[in-house]
Structures are given as structure tokens and as C-alpha cells.
Amino acid sequence: MVAPMVLNTLRTWKLACPAKPLNLVFPTENGTIHSNSNIHRHCWEPLQRKAGLTHVIGQDADGAEIRETRYRFHDLRHVAASLFIEQGWSPKRVQTVIGHSSIQVTFDTYGHLWKTTEDDLRAMAQIEARLLA
């Protein structure tokens, strides 16, 4: 499942993307598959630097700051799952979209984000108060 905005952007990019033998959506300049380190070095790290999401971890021999990114690329997956849960997605739907091997993995990782019994009791008390007011 892809958001309509993403789908439209990909369709536009497909028309503009230079044709390469492997017919990749996001090829390297040589038309090959990007490596994980390549994505980090050329996309993910510069994006975080520009957004101010790095911190100083030391200095090099010349006294220049050595900075480290604050977030791993994998953290986007956790953000997405958290947002899906906030939007009311069912556990099974989150498991399917995120690609967990079992519902147990989904609950072990994100179970604390779904509403609790206490949340349900508060909601029932609010309904009761409105009905009896």
C-alpha cells in the first residue's frame, strides 16, 4: 500500500528517470542498485545534517567536528508503525504492512501504543456522563 502522493511522485519520476538496463526506480549514476552505505552517505546523513539532527562526537586531527547522525534509517519504520497505530490501524494491519513474521512480534514491539483497558474505562465513563447529563 502506498499513499496517493507517493504513487503520483513515483509516476512522475518514472517518466523523468534516465533509462538504464536494470530499469530501477532509483538507480545509481551507473544504473546499478544503491548499497546501504551509499544511501546513508549520500542521502540519509546529509538530510539529517541539513535538518540539524546530528550531534558532535569528537574532533578530527585538524580540530574539525566529527558529527554523528541521531537517527538510524530503520527508525523510520518505527515512526511509520507508531503513526499507523495512532491513526487507529488494527494490530493485524500493522503486522502486514510492517512485515512482521507474527502478530506476537508486532505486539511485543508496539503493544504499548494501542489503547489500554484504562483508556477504554475512561471512554466508557465519558459516554456514561454524556448520556446521564
DSSP file with accessible surface (Angstrom, degrees, kcal/mol):
  #  RESIDUE AA STRUCTURE BP1 BP2  ACC     N-H-->O    O-->H-N    N-H-->O    O-->H-N    TCO  KAPPA ALPHA  PHI   PSI    X-CA   Y-CA   Z-CA
    1    1 A M              0   0  155      0, 0.0     2,-0.4     0, 0.0     0, 0.0   0.000 360.0 360.0 360.0 133.0    0.0    0.0    0.0
    2    2 A V        -     0   0   76      4,-0.0     5,-0.0     3,-0.0     0, 0.0  -0.987 360.0-109.4-131.3 138.1    1.3    3.4   -1.0
    3    3 A A     >  -     0   0   55     -2,-0.4     4,-2.5     1,-0.1     3,-0.3  -0.322  32.3-117.4 -61.9 145.1    0.0    6.8   -0.2
    4    4 A P  H  > S+     0   0   99      0, 0.0     4,-2.8     0, 0.0     5,-0.2   0.878 114.8  54.7 -53.9 -39.6   -1.5    8.6   -3.3
    5    5 A M  H  > S+     0   0  145      1,-0.2     4,-2.2     2,-0.2     5,-0.2   0.912 109.9  46.7 -62.7 -40.1    1.1   11.4   -3.1
    6    6 A V  H  > S+     0   0   68     -3,-0.3     4,-2.7     2,-0.2     5,-0.2   0.932 112.0  50.6 -66.6 -44.6    3.9    8.9   -3.1
    7    7 A L  H  X S+     0   0   66     -4,-2.5     4,-2.4     1,-0.2    -2,-0.2   0.934 111.7  47.2 -60.1 -44.7    2.4    7.0   -6.0
    8    8 A N  H  X S+     0   0   87     -4,-2.8     4,-2.2     2,-0.2    -1,-0.2   0.901 111.9  50.7 -64.7 -39.5    1.9   10.2   -8.1
    9    9 A T  H  X S+     0   0   86     -4,-2.2     4,-2.7    -5,-0.2    -1,-0.2   0.921 110.5  49.3 -64.5 -41.8    5.5   11.3   -7.3
   10   10 A L  H  X S+     0   0   59     -4,-2.7     4,-2.6     2,-0.2    -2,-0.2   0.896 109.4  51.7 -65.6 -38.7    6.8    7.9   -8.4
   11   11 A R  H  X S+     0   0  144     -4,-2.4     4,-1.3    -5,-0.2    -1,-0.2   0.922 111.8  46.8 -62.4 -42.8    4.9    8.0  -11.6
   12   12 A T  H  X S+     0   0   97     -4,-2.2     4,-1.3     1,-0.2     3,-0.2   0.925 113.2  49.1 -64.0 -44.3    6.3   11.5  -12.4
   13   13 A W  H  X S+     0   0   92     -4,-2.7     4,-2.9     1,-0.2     3,-0.3   0.891 103.5  60.5 -63.8 -38.7    9.8   10.3  -11.5
   14   14 A K  H  < S+     0   0  157     -4,-2.6    -1,-0.2     1,-0.3    -2,-0.2   0.892 105.8  48.2 -57.8 -37.1    9.5    7.2  -13.7
   15   15 A L  H  < S+     0   0  156     -4,-1.3    -1,-0.3    -3,-0.2    -2,-0.2   0.840 119.0  39.0 -71.2 -32.2    8.9    9.5  -16.7
   16   16 A A  H  < S+     0   0   70     -4,-1.3    -2,-0.2    -3,-0.3    -1,-0.2   0.711  90.4 104.6 -91.5 -21.5   11.9   11.7  -15.8
   17   17 A C  S  < S-     0   0   21     -4,-2.9     3,-0.1    -5,-0.1     9,-0.1  -0.393  80.2-110.8 -66.7 130.0   14.3    8.9  -14.7
   18   18 A P        -     0   0   78      0, 0.0     2,-0.2     0, 0.0    -1,-0.1  -0.361  37.2-108.0 -61.3 136.2   17.0    8.1  -17.2
   19   19 A A        +     0   0   98     -3,-0.1     3,-0.0     4,-0.1    -3,-0.0  -0.469  44.3 176.9 -67.9 132.5   16.6    4.7  -18.7
   20   20 A K    >   -     0   0   72     -2,-0.2     3,-1.6     4,-0.1    11,-0.1  -0.935  42.6-105.3-132.7 159.6   19.1    2.1  -17.5
   21   21 A P  T 3  S+     0   0  131      0, 0.0    10,-0.1     0, 0.0    11,-0.1   0.835 119.0  49.1 -57.6 -35.6   19.5   -1.6  -18.2
   22   22 A L  T 3  S-     0   0  104      9,-0.4    10,-0.0     2,-0.0     9,-0.0   0.562  98.5-137.9 -82.5  -8.6   18.1   -2.8  -14.8
   23   23 A N    <   +     0   0  128     -3,-1.6     2,-0.2     1,-0.2    -4,-0.1   0.878  39.1 172.4  55.1  43.4   15.1   -0.4  -15.1
   24   24 A L        -     0   0   52      7,-0.2    -1,-0.2     1,-0.1    -4,-0.1  -0.487  39.4-135.5 -82.1 154.0   15.4    0.6  -11.4
   25   25 A V  S    S+     0   0   81      1,-0.3    -1,-0.1    -2,-0.2    -2,-0.1   0.912 102.6  19.2 -73.5 -43.1   13.3    3.3   -9.9
   26   26 A F  S    S+     0   0  123     -9,-0.1     8,-0.4     5,-0.0    -1,-0.3  -0.625  86.1 173.0-128.3  74.8   16.3    4.9   -8.1
   27   27 A P        -     0   0   21      0, 0.0     6,-0.2     0, 0.0     2,-0.0  -0.328  35.2-107.4 -78.4 162.6   19.5    3.7   -9.8
   28   28 A T    >   -     0   0   17      4,-2.5     3,-2.2     1,-0.1     6,-0.1  -0.253  47.9 -89.9 -70.7 176.1   23.0    4.9   -9.0
   29   29 A E  T 3  S+     0   0  183      1,-0.3    -1,-0.1     2,-0.1     0, 0.0   0.816 133.5  52.5 -60.1 -27.0   24.6    7.1  -11.7
   30   30 A N  T 3  S-     0   0  139      2,-0.1    -1,-0.3   -10,-0.0     3,-0.1   0.421 121.8-108.9 -87.2  -1.3   25.9    3.9  -13.2
   31   31 A G  S <  S+     0   0    2     -3,-2.2    -9,-0.4     1,-0.3    -7,-0.2   0.605  79.1 121.9  85.2  12.9   22.4    2.3  -13.3
   32   32 A T  S    S-     0   0   68      1,-0.1    -4,-2.5   -11,-0.1    -1,-0.3  -0.430  70.9 -78.3-101.2-179.8   23.1   -0.2  -10.5
   33   33 A I        -     0   0  127     -6,-0.2     2,-0.2    -2,-0.1    -1,-0.1  -0.556  47.1-116.2 -80.1 136.6   21.5   -0.8   -7.1
   34   34 A H        -     0   0   59     -8,-0.4     2,-0.2    -2,-0.3    -1,-0.1  -0.504  26.2-131.9 -69.1 138.9   22.4    1.6   -4.3
   35   35 A S     >  -     0   0   58     -2,-0.2     4,-2.3     1,-0.1     5,-0.2  -0.506  22.8-111.5 -83.5 161.1   24.2    0.0   -1.4
   36   36 A N  H  > S+     0   0  109      1,-0.2     4,-2.3     2,-0.2     5,-0.2   0.926 120.4  49.9 -59.0 -44.1   23.1    0.6    2.1
   37   37 A S  H  > S+     0   0   66      1,-0.2     4,-2.8     2,-0.2    -1,-0.2   0.872 108.4  54.0 -65.0 -33.6   26.2    2.6    2.9
   38   38 A N  H  > S+     0   0   30      2,-0.2     4,-2.6     1,-0.2     5,-0.3   0.922 108.3  48.6 -65.0 -43.3   25.7    4.6   -0.3
   39   39 A I  H  X>S+     0   0   53     -4,-2.3     5,-2.1     1,-0.2     4,-2.1   0.931 114.8  45.9 -62.8 -43.8   22.1    5.6    0.7
   40   40 A H  I  <>S+     0   0   36     -4,-2.3     5,-2.8     3,-0.2    -2,-0.2   0.943 116.3  43.8 -64.1 -48.1   23.4    6.6    4.2
   41   41 A R  I  <5S+     0   0  129     -4,-2.8    -2,-0.2     1,-0.2    -1,-0.2   0.891 125.9  29.6 -66.9 -40.3   26.4    8.6    2.9
   42   42 A H  I  <5S+     0   0  117     -4,-2.6    -1,-0.2    -5,-0.2    -2,-0.2   0.647 136.5  11.0 -99.9 -16.1   24.6   10.4    0.0
   43   43 A C  I  X5S+     0   0   72     -4,-2.1     4,-2.1    -5,-0.3    -3,-0.2   0.688 122.1  42.5-124.4 -63.7   21.0   10.7    1.3
   44   44 A W  I  ><S+     0   0   25     -5,-2.1     4,-2.1     2,-0.2    -4,-0.2   0.920 116.6  44.1 -64.6 -48.2   20.2    9.9    4.9
   45   45 A E  H  ><S+     0   0   66     -5,-2.8     4,-2.6    -6,-0.3     5,-0.2   0.947 114.6  48.1 -66.4 -46.4   23.2   11.6    6.6
   46   46 A P  H  > S+     0   0   42      0, 0.0     4,-2.7     0, 0.0     5,-0.2   0.904 110.4  53.8 -60.5 -36.6   23.0   14.8    4.5
   47   47 A L  H  X S+     0   0  103     -4,-2.1     4,-1.9     1,-0.2    -2,-0.2   0.938 111.0  44.9 -61.3 -45.5   19.3   15.0    5.2
   48   48 A Q  H  <>S+     0   0    3     -4,-2.1     5,-3.3     2,-0.2     4,-0.4   0.890 112.1  52.1 -67.9 -37.4   19.9   14.8    9.0
   49   49 A R  H ><5S+     0   0  124     -4,-2.6     3,-1.4     1,-0.2    -2,-0.2   0.950 110.4  48.1 -61.6 -46.2   22.7   17.3    8.8
   50   50 A K  H 3<5S+     0   0  194     -4,-2.7    -1,-0.2     1,-0.3    -2,-0.2   0.857 112.7  49.1 -63.7 -33.7   20.5   19.8    7.0
   51   51 A A  T 3<5S-     0   0   65     -4,-1.9    -1,-0.3    -5,-0.2    -2,-0.2   0.467 116.0-114.9 -84.1  -2.4   17.7   19.2    9.5
   52   52 A G  T < 5S+     0   0   48     -3,-1.4    -3,-0.2    -4,-0.4    -2,-0.1   0.783  72.9 135.9  75.8  26.9   20.1   19.7   12.4
   53   53 A L      < +     0   0   56     -5,-3.3    17,-2.2    -6,-0.2    18,-0.4  -0.225  42.1  90.8-104.6  44.4   19.7   16.2   13.6
   54   54 A T  E     -A   69   0A   9     15,-0.2     2,-0.3    -5,-0.2    15,-0.2  -0.865  56.0-152.4-128.2 164.9   23.3   15.4   14.3
   55   55 A H  E     -A   68   0A  72     13,-2.2    13,-2.6    -2,-0.3     2,-0.3  -0.986  26.6-103.6-138.8 152.7   25.5   15.7   17.4
   56   56 A V  E     +A   67   0A  66     -2,-0.3    11,-0.2    11,-0.2     3,-0.1  -0.562  32.8 173.4 -75.8 131.4   29.2   16.2   17.9
   57   57 A I  E     -     0   0A  91      9,-3.1     2,-0.3     1,-0.3    10,-0.2   0.401  61.4 -53.7-116.8  -1.9   31.1   13.1   19.0
   58   58 A G  E     -A   66   0A  30      8,-1.0     8,-3.0     5,-0.0     2,-0.3  -0.988  58.5 -79.3 161.7-164.0   34.6   14.4   18.8
   59   59 A Q  E     -A   65   0A 137     -2,-0.3     6,-0.2     6,-0.3     2,-0.1  -0.972  30.7-128.2-133.4 149.6   37.2   16.2   16.7
   60   60 A D    >   -     0   0   69      4,-2.7     3,-2.0    -2,-0.3     6,-0.1  -0.203  46.9 -83.2 -84.6-176.5   39.5   15.1   13.9
   61   61 A A  T 3  S+     0   0  107      1,-0.3    -1,-0.1     2,-0.1    -2,-0.0   0.785 130.9  52.3 -60.9 -26.4   43.2   15.7   13.8
   62   62 A D  T 3  S-     0   0  152      2,-0.1    -1,-0.3     3,-0.0     3,-0.1   0.397 120.6-106.3 -90.3   1.4   42.6   19.2   12.3
   63   63 A G  S <  S+     0   0   38     -3,-2.0     2,-0.2     1,-0.3    -2,-0.1   0.471  72.6 142.4  88.5   2.4   40.2   20.2   15.0
   64   64 A A        -     0   0   49      1,-0.1    -4,-2.7    -5,-0.1    -1,-0.3  -0.497  58.1-100.3 -76.8 145.6   37.1   19.9   12.9
   65   65 A E  E     -A   59   0A 117     -6,-0.2     2,-0.6    -2,-0.2    -6,-0.3  -0.377  24.6-146.3 -64.5 140.2   34.0   18.5   14.5
   66   66 A I  E     -A   58   0A  73     -8,-3.0    -9,-3.1    -2,-0.1    -8,-1.0  -0.955  23.5-164.8-104.7 120.9   33.1   14.9   13.9
   67   67 A R  E     -A   56   0A 110     -2,-0.6     2,-0.4   -11,-0.2   -11,-0.2  -0.827  10.0-157.8-111.3 150.6   29.3   14.6   13.8
   68   68 A E  E     -A   55   0A  99    -13,-2.6   -13,-2.2    -2,-0.3     2,-0.1  -0.961  25.6-111.6-125.4 141.9   27.1   11.6   14.1
   69   69 A T  E     -A   54   0A  33     -2,-0.4   -15,-0.2   -15,-0.2   -24,-0.1  -0.389  17.2-142.8 -71.4 151.3   23.5   11.3   12.9
   70   70 A R  S    S+     0   0  121    -17,-2.2     2,-0.4     1,-0.1    -1,-0.1   0.795  77.5  48.4 -85.0 -31.5   20.9   11.0   15.6
   71   71 A Y  S    S-     0   0  103    -18,-0.4     2,-0.2     3,-0.0    -1,-0.1  -0.903  71.1-135.0-120.2 142.4   18.6    8.5   13.8
   72   72 A R    >   -     0   0  141     -2,-0.4     3,-1.2     1,-0.1     4,-0.4  -0.552  28.8-117.4 -83.4 155.7   19.1    5.3   12.0
   73   73 A F  T >  S+     0   0   91      1,-0.3     3,-1.8    -2,-0.2     4,-0.4   0.898 116.0  62.0 -59.6 -36.1   17.3    4.7    8.7
   74   74 A H  T >> S+     0   0   90      1,-0.3     3,-1.3     2,-0.2     4,-1.0   0.762  85.9  74.9 -62.4 -24.2   15.4    1.8   10.4
   75   75 A D  H <> S+     0   0   35     -3,-1.2     4,-2.3     1,-0.3    -1,-0.3   0.790  82.8  68.0 -61.6 -25.7   13.9    4.3   12.8
   76   76 A L  H <> S+     0   0   79     -3,-1.8     4,-2.6    -4,-0.4    -1,-0.3   0.862  95.0  56.4 -60.6 -34.4   11.6    5.5   10.0
   77   77 A R  H <> S+     0   0   87     -3,-1.3     4,-2.5    -4,-0.4    -1,-0.2   0.920 107.5  47.3 -63.0 -42.8    9.9    2.0   10.2
   78   78 A H  H  X S+     0   0   56     -4,-1.0     4,-2.5     2,-0.2    -2,-0.2   0.894 111.3  51.0 -68.0 -38.6    9.2    2.6   13.9
   79   79 A V  H  X S+     0   0   79     -4,-2.3     4,-2.5     2,-0.2    -2,-0.2   0.940 110.9  49.0 -61.6 -46.4    7.8    6.1   13.2
   80   80 A A  H  X S+     0   0   30     -4,-2.6     4,-2.6     1,-0.2    -2,-0.2   0.947 111.9  47.6 -59.9 -48.5    5.6    4.7   10.5
   81   81 A A  H  X S+     0   0    0     -4,-2.5     4,-2.3     1,-0.2    -1,-0.2   0.920 111.8  50.8 -60.5 -41.9    4.2    1.9   12.7
   82   82 A S  H  X S+     0   0   46     -4,-2.5     4,-2.4     1,-0.2    -1,-0.2   0.905 111.3  47.8 -63.1 -40.9    3.6    4.3   15.6
   83   83 A L  H  X S+     0   0   86     -4,-2.5     4,-1.8     2,-0.2    -1,-0.2   0.885 109.2  53.5 -67.9 -38.3    1.7    6.7   13.3
   84   84 A F  H  <>S+     0   0   49     -4,-2.6     5,-2.3    -5,-0.2    -2,-0.2   0.933 111.0  46.7 -60.6 -43.7   -0.4    3.8   11.9
   85   85 A I  H ><5S+     0   0   11     -4,-2.3     3,-2.0     1,-0.2    -2,-0.2   0.928 109.2  53.9 -65.2 -42.8   -1.4    2.8   15.4
   86   86 A E  H 3<5S+     0   0  141     -4,-2.4    -1,-0.2     1,-0.3    -2,-0.2   0.848 104.9  55.9 -59.3 -32.8   -2.2    6.4   16.3
   87   87 A Q  T 3<5S-     0   0  140     -4,-1.8    -1,-0.3    -5,-0.1    -2,-0.2   0.451 125.9-102.1 -81.1  -0.7   -4.5    6.5   13.3
   88   88 A G  T < 5 +     0   0   64     -3,-2.0    -3,-0.2     1,-0.2    -2,-0.1   0.629  61.4 163.9  94.6  14.3   -6.4    3.5   14.6
   89   89 A W      < -     0   0   36     -5,-2.3    -1,-0.2    -6,-0.2    -5,-0.0  -0.363  40.8-111.5 -64.5 146.6   -5.0    0.7   12.4
   90   90 A S     >  -     0   0   59      1,-0.1     4,-2.3    -2,-0.0     5,-0.2  -0.374  23.8-113.1 -73.6 156.3   -5.6   -2.8   13.7
   91   91 A P  H  > S+     0   0   34      0, 0.0     4,-2.7     0, 0.0     5,-0.2   0.903 117.5  52.9 -56.4 -41.1   -2.7   -4.8   15.0
   92   92 A K  H  > S+     0   0  119      1,-0.2     4,-2.3     2,-0.2     5,-0.2   0.899 108.4  49.7 -64.5 -39.3   -3.1   -7.3   12.1
   93   93 A R  H  > S+     0   0  106      2,-0.2     4,-2.6     1,-0.2     5,-0.3   0.923 111.4  48.7 -66.1 -42.0   -2.9   -4.5    9.6
   94   94 A V  H  X S+     0   0    0     -4,-2.3     4,-2.9     1,-0.2     5,-0.4   0.943 110.6  51.8 -61.8 -44.5    0.2   -3.0   11.2
   95   95 A Q  H  X>S+     0   0   18     -4,-2.7     4,-2.0    -5,-0.2     5,-1.6   0.934 112.4  45.8 -57.2 -45.6    1.8   -6.5   11.2
   96   96 A T  H  <5S+     0   0   95     -4,-2.3    -2,-0.2     2,-0.2    -1,-0.2   0.939 116.3  42.7 -65.4 -48.2    1.1   -7.0    7.5
   97   97 A V  H  <5S+     0   0   65     -4,-2.6    -2,-0.2     1,-0.2    -1,-0.2   0.913 118.0  44.7 -68.5 -41.3    2.3   -3.6    6.3
   98   98 A I  H  <5S-     0   0   14     -4,-2.9    -1,-0.2    -5,-0.3    -2,-0.2   0.806 109.5-126.1 -74.3 -27.2    5.4   -3.6    8.5
   99   99 A G  T  <5 +     0   0   55     -4,-2.0    -3,-0.2    -5,-0.4    -4,-0.1   0.743  43.0 169.8  90.7  26.0    6.1   -7.2    7.5
  100  100 A H      < -     0   0   25     -5,-1.6    -1,-0.2    -6,-0.2     3,-0.1  -0.428  38.8-130.8 -69.6 147.3    6.4   -8.8   10.9
  101  101 A S  S    S+     0   0  113      1,-0.1     2,-0.3    -2,-0.1    -1,-0.1   0.746  86.3  10.0 -71.1 -23.9    6.6  -12.6   10.8
  102  102 A S  S  > S-     0   0   43      1,-0.1     4,-1.4    -7,-0.1     3,-0.3  -0.986  71.6-114.9-151.1 161.2    3.9  -12.9   13.5
  103  103 A I  H  > S+     0   0   58     -2,-0.3     4,-2.7     1,-0.2     5,-0.2   0.819 114.0  65.5 -66.2 -27.6    1.4  -10.8   15.4
  104  104 A Q  H  > S+     0   0  110      1,-0.2     4,-3.0     2,-0.2    -1,-0.2   0.910  98.9  51.0 -62.2 -40.3    3.4  -11.6   18.5
  105  105 A V  H  > S+     0   0   49     -3,-0.3     4,-2.0     2,-0.2     5,-0.2   0.927 110.6  49.7 -62.3 -42.5    6.4   -9.6   17.1
  106  106 A T  H  X S+     0   0    0     -4,-1.4     4,-3.1     1,-0.2     5,-0.3   0.938 114.2  43.9 -62.2 -46.6    4.1   -6.7   16.4
  107  107 A F  H  X S+     0   0   87     -4,-2.7     4,-2.1     1,-0.2     5,-0.3   0.895 112.1  52.4 -67.9 -38.8    2.6   -6.8   19.9
  108  108 A D  H  < S+     0   0  114     -4,-3.0    -1,-0.2    -5,-0.2    -2,-0.2   0.871 119.6  35.9 -63.5 -34.3    6.0   -7.2   21.6
  109  109 A T  H  < S+     0   0   53     -4,-2.0    -2,-0.2    -5,-0.2    -1,-0.2   0.887 138.1  12.4 -85.4 -42.1    7.3   -4.2   19.7
  110  110 A Y  H >< S+     0   0    6     -4,-3.1     3,-2.4    -5,-0.2     4,-0.5   0.369  87.2 110.4-122.2   3.5    4.3   -1.9   19.6
  111  111 A G  G >< S+     0   0   27     -4,-2.1     3,-1.1    -5,-0.3    -3,-0.1   0.816  74.6  62.7 -54.3 -33.0    1.7   -3.3   22.1
  112  112 A H  G 3  S+     0   0  142     -5,-0.3    -1,-0.3     1,-0.2    -2,-0.1   0.674  95.9  62.1 -68.9 -12.9    2.2   -0.4   24.5
  113  113 A L  G <  S+     0   0   67     -3,-2.4    -1,-0.2     2,-0.1    -2,-0.2   0.682  85.0  87.1 -88.3 -19.4    0.9    2.0   21.8
  114  114 A W  S <  S-     0   0   42     -3,-1.1   -28,-0.1    -4,-0.5   -24,-0.0  -0.489  96.6 -84.4 -78.7 155.0   -2.5    0.6   21.5
  115  115 A K        -     0   0  166     -2,-0.2     2,-0.2     1,-0.1    -1,-0.1  -0.209  48.1-138.9 -57.7 147.9   -5.2    1.8   23.8
  116  116 A T     >  -     0   0   57     -3,-0.1     4,-2.1    -4,-0.1     5,-0.2  -0.497  27.0 -99.0-103.7 173.9   -5.4    0.1   27.2
  117  117 A T  H  > S+     0   0   95      1,-0.2     4,-2.6     2,-0.2     5,-0.2   0.891 125.2  56.4 -58.9 -37.8   -8.2   -1.2   29.4
  118  118 A E  H  > S+     0   0  114      1,-0.2     4,-2.4     2,-0.2    -1,-0.2   0.901 105.2  51.0 -63.7 -39.2   -7.8    2.0   31.4
  119  119 A D  H  > S+     0   0   49      1,-0.2     4,-2.3     2,-0.2    -1,-0.2   0.911 110.2  50.0 -61.6 -41.7   -8.4    4.1   28.2
  120  120 A D  H  X S+     0   0   89     -4,-2.1     4,-2.5     1,-0.2    -2,-0.2   0.908 109.8  50.2 -64.1 -41.4  -11.5    2.0   27.5
  121  121 A L  H  X S+     0   0  114     -4,-2.6     4,-2.3     2,-0.2    -2,-0.2   0.907 110.4  49.7 -64.9 -41.5  -12.8    2.6   31.0
  122  122 A R  H  X S+     0   0  139     -4,-2.4     4,-2.1     2,-0.2    -1,-0.2   0.917 111.2  49.8 -62.4 -41.7  -12.2    6.4   30.7
  123  123 A A  H  X S+     0   0   42     -4,-2.3     4,-2.3     1,-0.2    -2,-0.2   0.917 110.6  49.4 -64.0 -41.4  -14.0    6.4   27.4
  124  124 A M  H  X S+     0   0  118     -4,-2.5     4,-2.8     1,-0.2    -1,-0.2   0.899 109.2  52.4 -65.3 -38.3  -17.0    4.5   28.8
  125  125 A A  H  X S+     0   0   54     -4,-2.3     4,-2.6     2,-0.2    -1,-0.2   0.896 109.2  50.4 -64.0 -38.2  -17.2    6.9   31.8
  126  126 A Q  H  X S+     0   0  126     -4,-2.1     4,-2.1     2,-0.2    -2,-0.2   0.918 111.1  47.8 -66.4 -42.1  -17.3    9.8   29.3
  127  127 A I  H  X S+     0   0   68     -4,-2.3     4,-2.4     2,-0.2    -2,-0.2   0.937 112.7  49.3 -63.1 -45.0  -20.1    8.2   27.3
  128  128 A E  H  X S+     0   0  124     -4,-2.8     4,-2.3     1,-0.2    -2,-0.2   0.923 109.5  51.3 -60.0 -44.2  -22.0    7.5   30.6
  129  129 A A  H  X S+     0   0   62     -4,-2.6     4,-0.8     1,-0.2    -1,-0.2   0.900 111.7  47.3 -61.8 -40.1  -21.5   11.1   31.7
  130  130 A R  H  < S+     0   0  180     -4,-2.1     3,-0.3     1,-0.2    -1,-0.2   0.884 112.6  49.0 -68.8 -38.6  -22.9   12.4   28.4
  131  131 A L  H  < S+     0   0  137     -4,-2.4    -2,-0.2     1,-0.2    -1,-0.2   0.860 117.2  40.4 -70.2 -33.6  -25.9   10.1   28.4
  132  132 A L  H  <        0   0  139     -4,-2.3    -1,-0.2    -5,-0.2    -2,-0.2   0.488 360.0 360.0 -94.6  -2.9  -26.8   10.9   32.0
  133  133 A A     <        0   0  120     -4,-0.8    -3,-0.1    -3,-0.3    -4,-0.0  -0.268 360.0 360.0 -74.6 360.0  -26.2   14.6   31.8
